[in-house]
Amino acid sequence: MSTTGLIGAPIRRKEDARLLRGAGRFTADAAGGCELHAAFVRSPLAHARIRRLDGRRAAAMPGVAAVLTGADLEAAGVGRLTCNIPVTNHDGRPMAHPPRPVLPAERTLYAGEPLAVIVAATREQARDAAEAVDLDLEDAPVLADVAAAAAEGAPAIWSEAPGNRAFELREGDPAGADAAFARAARVVTLSLAVPRLVPNPLECRGILAEPDPATGGLAVTITSQSPHRLRRTLAAGVLKMPETGLRLIAPDVGGGFGGRLALLSEEVCVAFAARRLGHSVAWIADRSEGFLTDTHTRDVLADAALALDGEGHFLGLRVAALQNVGAYLSQASTVCPLEFLPSLANVYRVGAVDARIAAVFTNTTPTDVYRGVGRGEAVYVMERLVDAAARALDADPAALRRRNMMAPSAGPLRTATGLDLDSGDFPMALDLALAKADYAGFAARRAVSPGCLRGIGIAAFVQNTMGGPDSGEIETARVRVHPTGSVTLFVGTHSHGQSHATVFAQLVAARLGLGVDDVEVVFGDTGREPFGRGTYGSRSLSIGGAAIALATDKVVAKGRRIAAHLLEAAAEDVVFEAGRFQVAGTDRAVTLAQVALTAYVPHNFPHEDLEPGLDEQASYFAHAATFPNGCHVAEVEVDPETGAVRLLAYTAVDDVGEAINPLVVEGQVHGGVAQGIGEALLERAVHDPATGQLLSGSFLDYAMPRADDLVAFACLRSPTRCRTNPLGVKGAGELGSVAAPAAVMNAVLDALAPAGVATLDLPATPERVWRALAAARRA
């Protein structure tokens, strides 16, 4: 393949042929020949004292190798699960961080919580034995609703968390906001609920732990987005074993969306059991276990108010929110509140912001990060407010947005919450989206929709991805040029749908003058690649790609010295282009393959001060975040008789900076939009408020988006080059999930407005829409 124009070329994914042929290698494939299998005894109650947990009858059943409880793990010195990103309350107090045992011994705090693990010769034997465990629980008061848990006088789930608050954060300028609201000509208020979601990737959670009797080490194959980070937490933090004795392998992983980042009880139990028994142990979750015990996400209540002057300018914003963190703080429970507050001002000039959010304990599954965490909730709140303001002012929603958008011509792009946006042209993205969606022709389309209610909705957004001086965001890459001239790239990020095998190969090939097929990308194995932090928060290309670029620069710099020896020239006179080292101004040149061969042949090696080989490693520290942004437009039709919402059109205009592979960017946008549409119209995890039981614990009760719920998306780019990383790229993976809920819900409410419906909560299911229309008719 020609290397000309590789950057920006829509190359098809290298991964697809193997995966579509069924040649993928997943954790369940690796576990096929495992010696022992695990099953879990789970709490049937959402809050209870454990009076008795007796596994003697289970231990005597056929094939059972072990019955392990919380007492067994505690006696063995197994550590506890912790939140890895601590925060400080706005008043300076430390957050409440109650202990989370791997298996509780005294009380259980949510339905489905693992209480014991059974290890047996077959999966069926382990499950049968789990049902034979004698379990006696004493009911305790249940708080499954975040508002009820946060209410004054609510029973305390944790004594160290008064008011059931884990922590409370506040950001902005309260005095400035008070002044803005005092002089406002109009104030618009909304109470909004962003529902709890279950990530539901295609592949269920799983682990295979294989001990090495010779070394005492452990090899763990696992469904993880971040194997290096998970290894550190599992080894040093929980199992109390040397990190060097633990190898984590994350092979093909069928999706993550943030739900494959946290270390949970099941993985710890399986790894511990394998070490204790000296045999390989596997656990592959079924979908019901995933619904109950995978980390949930979202679940935010927000009271929001927007102050405007007489001309529709945004003077001030107030937001008071509650985030349901579940029964315990999970590994990254703090990230949603941390990202929510600074994202609220979005793309707009807002005079002053006063925003706060409290993280609240409940008797539900712990929540953690998800695609667009915090940013999606904030964009939803702000974009719903903007549309409500447009209706209150009888103004065009697009014109109101344009009037208040920050523009690059007006000076630095600094939000009222203190984010310094390096680049972006928000009015351009808005105009492109409106033109592509034929916003001007919508009134005519609405007029010819007899019997149905038609609406159009806009969501402008900017997203803060990973990075910054205090973020600790660093990534490492290693580029090994083989004697034949082919390359193996080792990266610390993980690909579970992000197309790294294609995009990273494209980047290396373009910089070293190779074909894309000449580059192999290796990831997901702590025994093979250098340190890495994994894949989350749209960071892989801006941080991991930058590390790759630095590593290739080091390869070229070393290769130039070797080439100078071969060409009998000064190194400073040698230039590198299109895979050739050439003496400037002459036709004397050698190829990268020739230089690589020389580097590996000792008697030809030119310099004693150079290490043999052409194998270089580099790390990149993200001193600043990237800020992808854009504008999405949705058009819907509502059947007033049934409440059914039909998506008619969806337009996405996104700024991802430089696009290494536009085809991959478009695929990432498609996936995010599909998830966002699911959040807007279908998905909601529901707990019974009295018992804490999960009522939506299967795909019969929890509706995922299907092909017939979607349309062909129109995707455009409005690129402005990122100034904070050497590649000029911005994250792309979360754009659709950040924008789509607001765009679709604004379209639904635009359709319902003529019928008298003023507000509606996510998701806009047919029942909810029908009930809202019926209530409006009665009013």
N, C-alpha and C positions, 0 to 999 in steps of 0.2 A: 504494500500500500504506500502511496506517495505520502510524504510527510508535509507537503505543502498545504498550508491552511488547516492543519489539524485542530488548532484552537478555534472553536466556534463551529466545528463541523458536526452535523447531526448523525453521528455514527451509531448504528444499532448496537444494542447491548450484547457484549460478549457472553454474558452469563446465561442468556435466554435459551440457547440451544441445549445446554446441559440440563437446565432445570425443566424445560418443557419435555425432554425425553424421559424424565423420571430418574435422571442420574444424580440428583441432588443427594447430599449426605447430611441427614438431620440427626438430632440427638436420639430419637427413637430408633433410627437405623443402627446407630452404634450400640444401643442397649439390647439389640436382638439376642445376643448370645450371653447375656448377663447371668451370673450364678444365683443372685438373690434379688428379690423385688420388695418394694416397700408399699405400704398402705397406711392411711392415717385414721386415727380415731378423732372425730371432729365434734365440737360442741354443738348440740342441738338447740342451745339457748343463747340468747344475745348477752345475757348478764346473769351470772350465777356463781355461787360458792361451790367449790369442788369438795364434796364430803367424802367421796370414795372413788378411786380409780384403781381397779384390781385387774391385773392382766394375767393371773395365774391360769385361769381356764383357757385363755387364748394361747398362752405359751405351751400348753400341752397338746395343742392341735397339730395335725399332720403338716409337716414341712416347715413349721415355724422355727426360725433360728433365734429370734430375739423379740422381746417386747420392751420398748424403751419409753420412759416417762420423763417428765421434767425433773423429778428427783434424781434420776440416773444421770442426766446431763449435768445437773448442778454438782453432783458428787464428783464427776469427772473433770470439773473445772471449765466447762463450756461457757463462753461468755454470752452476753445478751445482744440483742439487735438494737442498733442505735440510729438516731438521726445524724447524718454526717455533715450537715450544714447548719450549725447552731446560729441563732440570732439573739439579739438583745431587744427587749421591749422598748417602746418609744420613750419610756420614763427611766431607762437605764437598768431595770431589773433583768436578770437572766431569764430565759424562757423556762417554762415548766417542762421537764423531760423525764416523765415517769419511766421506770424500768420496763423493758419489754422482754420477757423471757422467751427463749426459743420454744419451749413447751411450758405453759403455766402449771404450777402445782397447787395454787391456792384458789384462784378464781379465773373464770373465763369472761371475756369482755365483748365478744361479738360472735354471732352465729357462724359456724364453720371454722372457728379457730382450732388449729390442731392441738390436741391434748396428749397424744401418744402416737408412736410409730411402731408398726408391726413389720418385721422383716421375715420373709418366707421364701421357699423355693420357687413358687410361682406367684404371679399377680393375684390369681383367684384365691389361692390359699391365704395370702396376706389379707385380702379383703374379707374373706370369711372370718378370719381370726379377729379382725378389727371389730366386727359385729358382736363377737363373743366377749369383749372386754366389759367388765362390770363397772358401770359408771353411774354414780349417784350425785345429782346436782341439786342445789337449793336455789330457787329463783331469787333474783334481786331486781330492783327497779330498773327499767329500761328507758333510755333516752336515745331514740333513733333519729329524731328530727333536730336539725341544727338550731332552729329558732327556739324550740322547747329547751334544748340543752343550755342555750345562752340566756334564757329568761331568768329574771331575778327569783331566787328561792328554789331553783332547780336542784335536785339531788346531785351531790358531787360524785363524779366518776373517779376522780383522783384527788386525794386530800391536798396534794401539792399544786393543784390547779384550781384556785378559787374561781367560782363562776364558770367552771369547766373551760377556762381559757388557757390554752397552751402559751400563747403570746399575743401581743397586739402591737401592730406597726402603724406609724402615722407619717405622712409625708406632705410637704407643701408649706403654704403660708396661711395659717388660720386667720390671722388678723387681716391680711390682704383679701382673703375670700369674704370675710364678714363685711368689709368695706364695699367689695364688688356687689354683693347681694343687696346691701343697703341702698345702693344707687341704681339698681337694675330697673329697667322699664318692664321687664317680663321675666318670670321665673318658671321654669318647666321642671316638674318632678316626676320620677318614675320609681316604682319598686319592682325589681327584676329578680328572677331566679334562673340561674344557670344550672341545669340538672346534673346529677351524678351520672357518670358514664363508666362503662366497663370497656377497657381497651380492645379486647377480643381479637388479637392477631390470629392469623390462620393456624399457626402451630401452637399447641398448648405447651405450657411450661413443662420442663423435664430435666433430669440429671442422671448421669451415670458416673459413679465413683469407683475407681479401680486402684486398690492399694498395691504398692510395690514392696514385697516382703524383704527384698535385699537392701533397700535404702530406707524403708520406713516412710517413703513419700507417698503421694496420692496424685493420681491423674483424674481430672474431673472434666467430663464432657457435659456441656450445659447450654441452655438457651439464654444467652446473655448478649446485651449490647455493648458491654464494657468489661471484657474478661480480666484485664490488668487490675482495674479498680476492685472488681469483685474478688480477685485472688487476695489482694491485700486485706480486705475486710474479713473474708472467710478465714484466712490463715492467722493473721496476727490478732484480729479483733474478736474472733469467736472460738475457733478451734485451738488457739494458743499454740500453734506449730510454726516452725520456720517457713517464711514465705518461699524460700528456695525449694522446700520439699513439696510444694503444691504447684502442679501444672494445670492450668485451665485452658480448655479447648472449646471454643464456640464455633462449631462448623456452620453449615447453612442454617440460618435461623429464619423461620417463616413469619417475619414481621416483629415489630417491637412497640413503636409508638410511645416509648417511655416506660412501658410496662415490663420491660426486661432489664431494668437497671437495678432495682432494689434487691438486696439479699433477703430472702424470706425463710421462714422456719423449715419448710420442707427440704430445701437444699442443704441446710445445716445438718438436719437429721440424717439424711442419706450419706453425706460425707462422713459424719461421725460414726455411723453404723458400719461403713466400709472399713474404717480404720480399726474399730473395735473388733470386728469379726474376722478381719483379714481376707475378706472376699468382696468381689465386685457386687455393688448394689445399685439398682436403678429404680427410678420413679418417673412415670410419665402421667401427667395429670389428664383427667378427662374434662370435658367442657363444663360440667357442673362444678367441679372443683375450681376451675378458672373463674367462673362467675362468683363463687363464694370468697375466694382467697387471693386471687390476683389483686394487685393494688388497684383500687378504683380511682376516679379522678373527677375534676371540676367540683360540683356541689357548692355553689356560691350563692348567697343572697346579698343583694345590694340595694340600698336606698340612695338614689342619685338625684341631684338637682343641678340645673344649668341656668346661670343668670345671663341675660342678654340686655343690651341697650336698645334704644328705640329704632336703631338701624339694623338690628340683628347681629351685632358683633358679640362674641363670647367674652363676657366680663369675668365670670368666675364659675368654678366647678366644685361641688361638694359630693363626696361619696363616703358612705359608711357601709362596710361589708362584713359578712361572716363567712368564713371558710370552714367547711366540715372536714376535719382531719381524721375522723374515725376514732377508734379506740386507743390507738397508739400513734406516736410520731413515727412515720416511716422514714426511710433513708433520706429522702429529699422532700419531706412534707413542707418545708419552709419555702420552697422555690416558688410556689404559686403566689403566696402573698408578696414575696420579694419582687416578683416580676409584675404583679398586678398594679401596684401603686404607681410606679414610674411610667407605666404604659397608658395611663388613663387619658392624658392630654392628647394622645394620638398625634395626628398631623396638623393640629390646629393651634392658632394663637389664642391662648386662654390667659386672661389677665392674672388670675390667681387660682390656685388649687388647694383644697383642704380635703385630704383623703385618709381614711384609716380602714384597717381590716383586722379582725380578730380571728385567730385560729381556735376552733372550738372542738373539744373532745365529745364524741358520741359513742353509743354502743353499735357501731357499724364497722365494716371492713375499712382498714386504714386507706387513706388516699395518698397519691403521689403524683409524679409528673406525667404529662401526656402531651401529645403533639400540640405545640403552641401554648404551653402551660403559662397561665397568668396573663399572657398577652391577648389570647383569644377572649378571655372573660372581660378584660379591660376594653378591648375594641368593641365588643358587643354592648357593653354599658354605654360607651360614648356614642356609638352610631345609632343606638336606639334613642338616646337623648336628642341627637341632632334631628332625627326625623320627627320626634315629638315636637320639637321647637318649630320645625317648618310647618307642621299642621297648626300649631297655636298661632303662628304669625301669618298663616295663609300664604306661605312663601314656597317657592320651588325648592325641593330638597337639594338638588344639584347646585343651584345658585347660592343657597345658604352655605353649603360646604365651601364652594369656591371663594366666597367672601371672607371666610375665616381661616383658610389654609395658609400655612407658612409657605413662602415662595423663595427659591434660591436667590432671586434678584433683590430680596428685601433684607439681606444680611445673613448672619449665622443662623443655622437651623437649630435653635435651642428651645426645648419644650419648657413649659411652666413647671414640670416636675424634675427639671435639671438634666435631661438627656441631651447630649451634644451629638446631633446627627451629622455624620461626615458628608453625606450627599443625598440627593433626592430631589425630584421635581414633581411634587404632588399635584399641582394643577395640570401638568401635562398628562399624568396618568389618568386623572379624572376625565379630561377632554377626550383622550383616546378611548376610554371605556364607554363614555356616552355615545361617541360616534359609532363605535363598533356595535353597540347594543341598539342603535337607532332610537335613542331616548326621545329625540324630537318627534318621532312617528308614533310614540306610544299611545297618545290620546286617540289617534285614529284606530289603532288596534283594539283599544278598550271599547270603542264605540261599536265595533262589529263582533262583540263577544256576547251574543244574546243568551240569557239564562245562566251565565257564569259571571263571577266577580274576578276582574283581572287587575293585577298589581305589579308594580316595578319597584325594586329596592336597590339601594346603593350602600356599599361599605368601603370607605377609604381607610387605609391602615398603614402603620409603620410598626415593624417588629424589631425588638432588641434581641439579637442573638448572643451567643456566648462570647465573652472576652472582656477585657478591661484590666486596669492595673491591679485590682484586688481580687480578680476572679480566679487566679491560679490556673487559667486555661493555657495549657501547653500541649504540644503534640510532637511526636518523633517519627521520623521516617529513615529508612536505610535503603540505599540504592546499590545493588551489586551488579556490576557489568561482568559477564562471564567471558572467558577467553574467546568464545565464538562471536562475541558482540551482542548476544541477547542479554536481557536484563531481568533480574528478579527484584521486585520492590516489596519491602517489608514495611507495613504500616501498623500503627497502634489503634487506628480507628477500626470500626467494624461495619461491614455491609450486610444489611438484612433487608434489601430492597432499594438501596440508594445508588446502585450501579457503580460501585467503586472499581470493580474489575475493568470497567470500560473507561470511566472518566479519568481515573488515576493513570491508567495505561496511556490514555490519550495525552495527558499532561507530560509524562515522562518521554513518550515518543516524540512529541513536538520539541522538547527541549534538548533531546539527544540525537535527533535526526534519525529516528527508527520508525518502523512500522508498528502499529498498535498491537499486532499479534506477536511482536518480538518482546513484549513486556508481560511478565507474569506478576500478578499482585497477590501477596500473601498476607492474611490477617486472621485474627481470631484464635491465636495460639500463643500463650505466654512463653512457651518453650522455643518459639521460632523467631518472633519479631521483637523489636525493642519495646521499651516502655511506651504505653499509650493510655489515653483516658477514655477512648471509646467513641461511640457515635450517639449524639443527643443534641438537641438545641440548635440544629442547623449549623454545626460547627465543622463538619468533616473537611469541606473543601477550603474554607477560609483559614482554618488553623492547620489541619492535616495537609492540605494542598500546599500551603506556604512552606511547611517543613519539607515536603517533597521537592519543591523548587530550590530550597537551600541545599538539600542533599545533592541534587543534580548539578548545582553550581560548584560544589566541592569536587564532584567527579570530573567536571570539565577543567577545573583549576589544576587538579593533579594530572589529568590526561595531557594538559598543555605542556607540562614539564617533561613528561615522557616523550611526547611528540617532538619537542624541541631537541631531545637527545637523538631521536631517530632521524630527524631532518637536519641535524647539525646546525641548529639555529638558536638564537636567544629566545627564551620562553616568552618574553614580552613581544616578540615579533610574530608569534603564532596566534592565529585566530581560529575560532571554532564556529562552524556553520554547517547545517544540514548533514551532521554526522561525520564531518571531515575536519581534521586539524591541518591548517594550511599556513605556509609562510606568507605573510601579507605581501601583496604585490607580485607574487610568483605563482607558478603552477605546481610547486612542490607541496605535496600533501600526503597524509596518511589517514586511514579511516579509524573510526572509534574501535572497530574490531581488532585492527592491527595494534593499536595502542594497548587494548585490553590484554591481548595475547602476550605482549611484551611485559606487561605488569605482572603476569603470573609465571614468567619463565625466569628463574633466578639469575642465570648467567647473562641474560640480556638486560637485566634491570639496571637503569641508568644512575640512580643516586642512592648512596648509602643512607641519606637522611629521609628517604621515602620508604614507607612500609610496602611490601609486595602486595599485589592485588589492586583491583580498581573497585573498591567497596567502601562507600562513604555513608556516614550517618549524620543527621542534623536534627535539631529541635527548633521549634518556633513558639515563642511566647506571645500570646495575643494581648498587646497593650491596650487595645480598644475593641469594642464590639463592632459588628456590622449591623446595618439597619435596612434590610430589604423592606420594600413598601409597594404600594400599588392601590388599585381601585377595582372592585368587582361589582358587577351588576347582575341581578337576578330578575327574571320575569316569571310570574306564576298565574295560575288560574284556580279559583276556588269554586267548587260546586256547593251552592248554598243549601241544597237539599240534604246532602250527606256530610258536608264539611271537609270532603277530600280535597287536598291540595295537589295540583299537578304542576311540576316544573316545566316551563315552556322553553326557556332559554337561559344560558348562563355565560357571561363574559368576564374574563379575568385578564387584567393588565397588571403586570408585575415588573418590578425593578430588582433584578438580582445582580446588578453590576455586569461584569464580563461573564458571559455564559460559555463555559468550556464546551458543553454539549447541549445545544438548545433542545434536542429531542428528549434528553434525560430531564432537563428542567421542566419541560411540558408534562412529562410523565409524573414528576413529583407534584406539580400543581394539580393534575387530574386526581391523584390519590388524596391529596389534602382537601380538595373541594368535595370529593365524594364523602369523606369523613365529616366535613362541616355540614353538608346537606343532611347526613344522618342525624347529626346533633340538632339541626333545625327542625326536622320533620318527624323523626322516628325514635331516636334513642333516649332511654331514660331508665336508670336503675332505681327501683322503688323498694323501700323497706316498709314493712308494716309499722306504723308509729307506736303501736301498743306493745308489740312483741319483738321488734327488731328483726323479724324474719325477712329474708330477701324474697320478694314476690315476683321478681323478674329474673329468675335464675336459669333460664334456658332461652333458646332462640324461638320458642313458642310464645314467650312473654316479652322478650327484649328484641325489638325490631331493628335489624341492620339494613342499610341501604342495598338495594339490588339494582341490576341493570335497568329494569323498567321504571325505577324511581329517578333515573338520571337522564340527561340529554347529552348531545355532543357539545362539549365546552369549546367556546371560542377563546383561544389563548394568545395574547400579545405581550410584548415586552416594551418597557419604557426605560431603557438602561441608563443609569448614571454611574460612572466608575467609582468603586469604593476606594477611598483614600487611606484606609487604615491597614491594608495588607498588601503584600507585593504582587498578588495576582489580580487585584481589583475586583474580587468576587464578593458576593453577599450570599448568605444562606438562602436556600430555596425550599427546603423540605416542609416547612410549616405554613406556608403562605395561605393555601386554600383553607386549612382548618381554622386559621385566624379570621379570615374574611367571610367565609360562606355563611356561618350562622347568622351574622348580622344582616348580610345582604338578602338572604332568603326570608328571614323574619320581617324585615322592613318591607319586602315585597308582599308578604302575606297580609300585613297590617294595612298596606296601601290598598290592597284588594278589599279588605273588610271595612275600611273607613266609611265608604258611602252607606254601609248597612248599620253604622252606628257603633261598631266595635272599636274601642280606643286603645286597648292594650291586650296582650296575650303573652303567656310564658312559653318558653321552649319546653318540649317540642310541640310544634303545631300539628298535632295528630287530628284525624278527622273528628274524633269525639270531642276534643277540646274546642276545635273550631266550631263544630255544630252547637255545642253548649253556649259558646260566646255569642253566636248569632241568635240563638233562642233567647238568651238574656237580653240582648239588644232589642229584639222585637217586643219583649214584655215591658221594657223601660218606657 
